[in-house]
Amino acid sequence: MGENGLIGRINGQNLFKIAIFFGLLFLMVAPATAWEWTAHKKIVDEININLPSDVQKNLKPYLAVMKEGSTYPDTLPNDKINHGYPGSYSQTNTWLDNGKVAYEKGDYREAAWCFGVASHYITDTYSAPHCGWIKDKEKYWQIGNQLTPKKHDFHYSNLNNMLKYGNERGKDSITSWNKTEDSGIVQQDLNRGVSAAYIAILYHAHPSMLQNPEYYNES
């Protein structure tokens, strides 16, 4: 075998090994048992289009940043416990507060990032698989990744109550899903999650928009 042929063979082997390495790295980082990143980005889109015009004007230029933030928690090692209540409370509270401070300073890029991260923890808290054992959770995720979240009216009192409520409703969804595996259950979890994330972000970006906020259990 000539020198060029040997070099080509070695380079080919190295490229193959590199491809395998990055393939395994992707599998380790990608959210195999959660809303895919596309779903979290669709959640951000739904939040953004429903924000009041002045808030939307400030955050929309950084929509891509907000979407990046919404996928960030899934890249963190040993963070699974924070994707369901009560672990999600401290993370969500921190990121919402950071977003509020940045927004009030006019640093809308940083605010968009922080609100995006917070949206991830909130919506995961409302998803059934983060609330307990669920049958065929891969099917649940696959259905959810094909659906479009829709914001509903959702009044806000305090973050802990909101996340606790999400956990309670998620447990109800587990019971229903284990009986029927109905896609409507997944859609309901998505809708509740995006509605909760929306109102929490709005409250921190523009609290004056919420007159006498009062928590209630929406259908």
N, C-alpha and C positions, 0 to 999 in steps of 0.2 A: 504494500500500500504506500502511495506517495505521501510526502509531507502534507500537501494541501488536503488530501483525502482524510488523513488522520486528524488534522486540525478541524476539518468540517465535521467529522464524526464527534469529536470532543465537544465542539460548540453546540452541535445538535443535542447531545446528551445534557449539556448544561442548561440549554433552553428548556428542555423537557422537565428537568428538575425544578427550574425556576417557575415554570407554569404550574407544576403540582404544588409547589410551596404557596404561591399566591391563591391557588384554588382552595387549599386547606385553610389559609388565613381568612378568606372570604367566608367560608362556612363557619369558622369560629366567631367571626364578628357579626355576621348577618343574623337578624332576629328569627331563628328557626321556629320558635314557638310564641310568636306574638304578631300583632298587626305588622305587616310588612311596611317598609319605609314609604311605599307609595300610598298606603292607607293613611299614615300619619300626615303626609303632605296634603292629601285630600281634606283631612280634618282642618289643617291650617287654611286652606282655600275657603272652606265653609265659614270659618271664623272671620276671615278677612272681609268677605263680601257682605257680612251682616253687621260689621262695625259701623258706628256713626261716621258720617262723612269726614269730620275733622280728625278722628282717630285713624280712620282708614287712610287719609291723606298722608299722615305722618309715618305710618307703618308700611304702607303698600310698596314704597320704593325699596324696602328691605324684606320683601316677601320671600325671596330666595334664602335670605339669612334665617328668617323665622322657620322655614321648612327644614333647613339644616339643623337648627336647634331642636326641632321636633323629632329628629332621628338620633340625636346625640346620646340619650340615655342607653340605647341599645348597644352602644359601643363600649360601655363601661363594664369592666370585669367585676364580678361579685356584687352586682347591683340589683339582682332579681327581686330581693326582698323589698326594695323600694318602689316596685311597680304595682303593689297592692297595699290596701289599707291594713294596718296603720303606718307601715313604713313609708308610704307615699306622701304622708302629711308633711314631714319635715322637709323633704326635697321640694315639694310643690310650694310650700310656704317660702322657702329660701329664694327660689327662682322667681316667684311672683313679686316678692319684695324687692329683689334686685332689679326686676323689670320696671317696677314703679319708680324707684329712685332714678334709674336711667331715663325713663320717659319724662319725669319732671325736670330733669336737667337738659332735656332736648337731645339726648343721645339716643335717637330712635333706632339706630342700627343695633346697639347693645340691648335696648328694650325688646326689639323684635327677637333677638336670639334668646333672651331670658324667657319671654312669653312662649316661644316655641318649645323650649325645654319643659316648661311647666305644663304645656298642653299634653305632652307625652305622658307624664305621670298621672295627670287627671284622667285622660281617656283610658289608659291601661287599668286604672282603678275601677272603672265602670265595665270592664270586659270580664265575662264570666270566668275564663280560665285563670285570672289573677285573683279570684275570690274563693277558690277551693278546687277540689278534684272534679274534673269534667270528662265525660265519655267522648272519645274521638275528637279531642281538641284540635287536631290537625284539620279536620273537616270544618270545624268552627272557624278557624283562622282563614282557611281557603275561601269560605263563603264571605267572611268579612272583608277580605282583600278585594273582592269583586263588587262590593256595595259602595254606595255613595252616602256619606253621613249627612243628615239633615237636622239643622238646628230647630229646636222647639222652645217655647217660652219656659224659662226656668229662673225662679227668683232666688236671690243669694242672701244669706245671712252671715255665715262664717265658714271658713274653709274646712275646718274639722267636721262640722255637720254635713257639709256637702260630700266630702269623701267617704264619711261613714255611711251616708245614704247610698252612695255608689256601690259600696261593698255589700250592703244589704240587698240592693236590687240585683247585683251580680249573683248573689247566692240564690235569689229567686230564679234568675235565668238558668242557673245550673240545674235546678230541679226540673224546670220546663224542658230544657235542652236534652237532658238525659232520658226524658220520656219520648220526645218527638223529633229532635234534631231539626226543628223548623227554622228556616232562614230568617223568619220574622223576628225571632228571638235575638239573633245577631244584629239585625238592623236596629232593634230597640236599644240594645247596648251601645251601638255606635251613636245613635241619636242622642241618648242621654249623656254620653261622654262628651260629644262635641258641644252640646248645650251647656254643660257644666263648665267646660273649658272656656267657652265664649264669655259667659257671665263673670267668671273669675278674672279673666283678662280685662274685660271692660271695667270691672270694679276697681282694678288697680291702675288702669290707664286713665280712667275718666269717672271717678266716683260720683261726681255731681250728676251724672246721667241716671243714676239709680236713686230714685226718690223713695225713701222709707223701705229699703229692701227687706223682704220677709221671706224666709225659707219655707218652701212647701213641697210636697211630694207630687211631682207631675206624673201623668199617666204614660 
